[in-house]
Amino acid sequence: MKIGLILTPDNRSKAYLQKILRHNISIDEIIFMNDKRNEEKFSSEKINQAKNNGFDISESVESTLKNNKLKFKELPFVDINNKHLISYLKEKDLDYTIFSGGGILKKEILGINTKFLHFHPGIVPEYKGSTCFYYSILDKNECGVSVIIMAEGLDTGDVVHQKTFHIPKHNFIDEIYDPHIRSETMIELFKNNILERNEFKKQNPVEGNTYYIIHPVLKHIAVLSCQKN
């Protein structure tokens, strides 16, 4: 089985890549979509909290790749549907490809010969759509991640694996908690050889709930509930 990994210059990719290295997980093809954006500066509090969750947000994806002498293909854009990325992937013989960002996969890229794995921050079909972890915090005082094989419907593909998490005891939900729970689910996927079992669960696309970007007031209430935890 051959696995690909598409990275972007963000915290989620930092968590994915650093934890893959820490757990000695083998990746067959690494692609780095790099638009050379300015790196965000983080407070010492955020850096320490991220380190408590197993990754260093102060280290760029590019630095991690180069410092560990990893072989990777660099592309000068961040667009999962870019024709140059699609052409490159068509040349590879990858069974599964993990992607960390770059947009919503469109029909053309979904039609190539690899299955795209998405670590969705919500337990589907109950939580489909956007910013689901905030809604889950408000509803259930917990969060979850679903590993989905991407299909044309919104978060409606086959479910590979699901994992639930306690809500955080800090308020860095977007910057730290989100990449942490996604990357921890990814590590569990590999450590337990779940892909090799091929015991995926099909979804009924009309079941469940679809959410949209949460209102700032509701988001603030969710963050406050974490601070009280």
C-alpha positions, 0 to 999 in steps of 0.5 A: 500500500502506497500513501501520499501526503499533501502539505500546506504551510499551516498548523495542521500540516505542522502537526501531521508532519511532525507526528508522522516523524515522531511515530516513524510512520512511512509516507511514500510521496510528500507534496508541499504546496507552498505559496511562500506566505509570511509565517505567523508569529506565535506567543510563548503561551501558544507555542508551549500549549502546542508542544503539550499537544505534541507539535511545535507551531513555531517550526515551519513545514519547510523547516521540518522537511529540510531539517529531517532531509525528507524528499518532497515535491514542492509546488508554488501554490496552495490549491488542491484543484490545481492542474499541475498538482493533478498532473503530478498525482496522475504520474504516481501510483498512490492508494491513498492520499492525505491532504491537509488543506487547499480547498474543496476537492472538485470532480476532476481531482476526485476522478484520479486513481487515488483515494483522498483521506480527509480528517474531518473535525466532526462525527459524521453523519451527525456533524457534517460541514464547517466548524463542526467541533464548535457545534459539538462542544456546545451540544455534547461537551466533546469533539470528534474526528471522522476519517472520510474517503472524499466523495463529491457530496459534502462529508458523505464519503465512506467512513474509515475511522472515528475518534472522540476527544475531551474538549480542551482546557485552553482557548486555542481551538483553531490554532492548536486543538483542531490540528491536534485532534486531527493528527492524533486520529491520523496516528491512530489510523496508522498505528492500528493498521485500519486502512489495511483492514478495509472495513469502511462504513458507507454513509447515507448522504441524506442522513445527519446534519450539515453545519455552516461557519459558526456565528461569532457569538456561538463560537465565543460561548463554545470557547468560554465553555472550554475555559471552564472545563 
